[in-house]
Amino acid sequence: MIKVLFIFITCLSSLSAFQTSDKLFQCTEIFKERKSELLVELERIDEQKQALAALKTATEDLLRKKETKITQEEEINDRKLSEISQKEESVKEMLAKNEAVLKEVKEIKMSKIAQTFAKMKPAGASDILSKMEAAEAVKILTTLKPKTVGKILTNMDPRKASKITLLLSK
């Protein structure tokens, strides 16, 4: 009986060892399958990493080109702005010269008019100035001597003379 029991235990051990060995084989097969899946996944990740690096390089190149282009355009704009500023200064200088010449011409013209009115008889001058706008008459009268202005205002219509006198006093 001991022999039978020993044989039974041995068979049972063998069967158990066989099952364990079968489980180990199955685990090994699963690990091999998983290993190949992981290798495929690693290849895919590596490809994506390379594609990302290429995209990064291309993007950096594009950004460098755009920065260069923007810098060039800024330089062009700065040059144009400088040219415009120079032209603006030139125009301002010409405008100032023109205004000075215009002022000189007006002064000469006013001087001639003043000389003309100074040589006129007070009655004739008052008739002409009475028909002008008061502001224009004042401009002319301010260039004349006070004595001449007094004679002209005496010969004017009193309302017009008072209006012109008020403007002269300002």
Secondary structure, DSSP 4 states (H G I P E B T S, - for coil): -HHHHHHHHHHHHHHHHHHHHHHHHHHHHHHHHHHHHHHHHHHHHHHHHHHHHHHHHHHHHHHHHHHHHHHHHHHHHHHHHHHHHHHHHHHHHHHHHHHHHHHHHHHHHHHHHHHHHHHS-HHHHHHHHHHS-HHHHHHHHTTS-HHHHHHHHHTS-HHHHHHHHHHHH-
